[in-house]
Amino acid sequence: MQRLDIAAINREAVQAIQKSQPVLTGVGIAGEVVPRMRRNLILHAGPPITWDRMCGPMRGAVMGALVYEGLAKTIPEAEKLAASGEIAFEPWHEHDGVGPMAGVATASMPVWIVEDKAAGRRTFCTLNEGLGKVLRYGAYSDEVLVRLRWMRDVLGPVLREALAGRPEINLKALIAQALQMGDEVHNRNRAATSLLFRELAPAILRTRAKTDDQVKVLEFLHANDHTFLNLSMPAAKIMLQAAEWREGCTLVTTMARNGTDFGIRVAGLKDRWFTAPAGMVKGLLFPGFTDADCNPDIGDSAITETVGLGGFSMAAAPAIVKFVGGTVADAMTYTQTMYEITTAESEAFQIPTLDFRGSPLGIDLLKVCETGILPQINTGIAHREAGVGQVGAGLIKPPAKCFEDALAAYVDAYCPE
Amino acid sequence: MQRLDIAAINREAVQAIQKSQPVLTGVGIAGEVVPRMRRNLILHAGPPITWDRMCGPMRGAVMGALVYEGLAKTIPEAEKLAASGEIAFEPWHEHDGVGPMAGVATASMPVWIVEDKAAGRRTFCTLNEGLGKVLRYGAYSDEVLVRLRWMRDVLGPVLREALAGRPEINLKALIAQALQMGDEVHNRNRAATSLLFRELAPAILRTRAKTDDQVKVLEFLHANDHTFLNLSMPAAKIMLQAAEWREGCTLVTTMARNGTDFGIRVAGLKDRWFTAPAGMVKGLLFPGFTDADCNPDIGDSAITETVGLGGFSMAAAPAIVKFVGGTVADAMTYTQTMYEITTAESEAFQIPTLDFRGSPLGIDLLKVCETGILPQINTGIAHREAGVGQVGAGLIKPPAKCFEDALAAYVDAYCPE
């Protein structure tokens, strides 16, 4: 076996990420555009998981989705169906997509389509439902299902027609701008959502939809500063896909949680997941909730950190500490520290308060294991029971075991005895 | 004469500024809403000035405005009319308003109406024309006049109807948010414009205007990140009006330039202007221009600095150094230094990178004179000739003489021999 030049391999992988150009091209129906999507398949966040091991909010989202999809009539019926073995559960990450929090998606849901045309890749993500009682946090009340149907019947079609009638939207440029405007595009997306809104509004006006529906669509987008999260995530995913499946490469290409397990994948180790129990998020809880209400870490949104945004770019978003906790100095430190476990700096994403230094890019499994520094993630916190919703937001690091196991597997695979 | 408690007087004045609540309530026609507006009156930026002393860009804007208003048929005819004595020239600041750069306004122009309802005050400002060849930078070509007519015939009426059909927009809250998003709302207004756009878009859809005109209005607002400047300025003006005309008060309530003179006013000295020759702005010029092309400092936009925004809040807007020059560290220093000449910190406007410290508020004439520290202003740069337009942006301080003369006048007025 030839000696691997890991540094050169990683350099090439990072270059591929740097060259990736995610653009928003449209909205489609999951069943029509997501690879291998089918009616009895539920996609979810994080590494693979079976019904019996799923946490409360993911079960809640699954039950809500089965009723929404018409596969069950009631929540108890949905629970029975979910446990029956007739429903398949697979990670979004194995279907070229990502899902925030529970990340549950079914065939009839509208999804954003993000493309990297030069690379011939597409990624997908559902549309963000807004705040309060929402499926992604495991809520499944009528209010949640009524909103999901409106998203399927009005929001999706209007956005689809709007995007079809205008040039694609350059998400990389938009994220770069948002970083100059106090977003890190994981838990702070106000600027990115605003810039997206400016791009979409004239095109929405030009659709054939009734004025009333157009107004409702604009008001829905306007009411939710997290609208853009469901675009920063597939944009991050498509950039990281450029590094995936590279012989010998030690870059981390996925960090994702299903609310039970935290899982990572490494470029040179292909489709293998390295998992460990998901941790508890430390942060700020909404009034009336305590630590006992919190579900362990959940969601695919850590894909933003994996590409150097989110917790890695908190120095660009000092105002976020009011939401996730800590001080502005902490936010600066998180970003500074992440340079120690990454191999490059983004050419596109710059941190103004660090004199426009590129954001830390390319998490190197070897550097994580050598330094003992774990990736910094900021994230929302779901209630541990199905049906409740978000209870706060905070900070967390992945379990060290994911990286230790991945390193052992890498040694097995690549280092001759 | 009783001894003045200047500190107490200033404290009360600052409190009045803190309490001011600027809201955007509508769009009107200058001739109908601006006090003492009339057909042969031209409002302009800065302290009072006569035609013969006006700089190139202000002359250009006046000539363009006379043709736009139908008072002259051609630019040469307008030039003759302007010099004839038949046209009156008065500062916007003496008509409860403000104008960016040349700040030229005539009776038929649409204006934003900003109110402080509790105080019973209204202020006004024209709508921003966008970038490139525009009247406020002294350009007067057909392109400029066609756009002004479209603003009068389409943009103004659509915005007027949109605002009439929705609740007023809280400008103070919007500016506070924009400071968390990298704006200082003088030369960086991208976030504030985006947030305004989100508020206006649904209401614009609900107007009776043709879809085509609605789309054009949205695209016009979207194309110009400075849209909000023409709202941050009257919002700053109305807040400062809360401190004006206060016996013994040493707070600076106006800093404004007409391109020839820089003028300030001080609360306790009522309507007196203290002027000195306007300086040259140091900054970044657009390609193809040199220092010899630059007009001296011009415009009422320094009202933003007067209320602690703009150059005073540059620490909130590190990305602005790419536009006005300098480093991020400089931006931090500008804000830090301004605390030395102000008497308070804003309760509404916070600087994230300074751990959410309130922006420096209430420029004290006495502190400026004691410390020798002059207010820090950032600003656009106009070409010195009529008809050209913007050539760059940069940083400037007012002439010390304005403050020295004001102090002498204050001593004359208030200090018994």
Contacts between the chains, C-beta under 8 A, distances in Angstrom:
chain1	res1	chain2	res2	distance
A	177	B	190	7.7
A	180	B	182	5.6
A	180	B	319	4.1
A	181	B	181	4.6
A	181	B	182	4.5
A	181	B	183	7.8
A	181	B	190	6.6
A	181	B	191	5.2
A	181	B	319	7.7
A	182	B	180	5.6
A	182	B	181	4.4
A	182	B	182	5.3
A	182	B	191	7.6
A	182	B	352	7.0
A	183	B	181	7.8
A	190	B	177	7.7
A	190	B	181	6.6
A	191	B	181	5.2
A	191	B	182	7.6
A	191	B	191	6.0
A	191	B	194	7.0
A	194	B	191	7.0
A	194	B	194	3.5
A	194	B	195	6.1
A	194	B	197	7.3
A	194	B	198	5.9
A	195	B	194	6.1
A	197	B	194	7.3
A	197	B	197	6.9
A	197	B	198	5.3
A	197	B	201	7.2
A	198	B	194	5.9
A	198	B	197	5.3
A	198	B	222	4.6
A	199	B	222	7.7
A	201	B	197	7.3
A	201	B	201	4.6
A	201	B	218	5.3
A	201	B	222	7.4
A	202	B	215	5.0
A	202	B	218	4.6
A	202	B	219	5.2
A	202	B	222	6.8
A	205	B	205	6.3
A	205	B	211	6.1
A	205	B	214	5.7
A	205	B	215	5.1
A	205	B	218	6.6
A	206	B	211	7.3
A	206	B	215	6.2
A	211	B	205	6.0
A	211	B	206	7.3
A	214	B	205	5.7
A	215	B	202	5.0
A	215	B	205	5.1
A	215	B	206	6.3
A	218	B	201	5.3
A	218	B	202	4.6
A	218	B	205	6.6
A	219	B	202	5.2
A	222	B	198	4.6
A	222	B	199	7.7
A	222	B	201	7.4
A	222	B	202	6.8
A	318	B	352	3.8
A	318	B	353	5.6
A	319	B	180	4.1
A	319	B	181	7.7
A	319	B	352	4.8
A	322	B	356	7.9
A	327	B	355	6.9
A	328	B	352	6.4
A	328	B	353	6.5
A	328	B	355	5.2
A	328	B	356	7.6
A	329	B	355	7.8
A	352	B	182	7.0
A	352	B	318	3.8
A	352	B	319	4.8
A	352	B	328	6.4
A	353	B	318	5.6
A	353	B	328	6.4
A	353	B	353	5.9
A	355	B	327	6.8
A	355	B	328	5.2
A	355	B	329	7.8
A	356	B	322	7.9
A	356	B	328	7.6
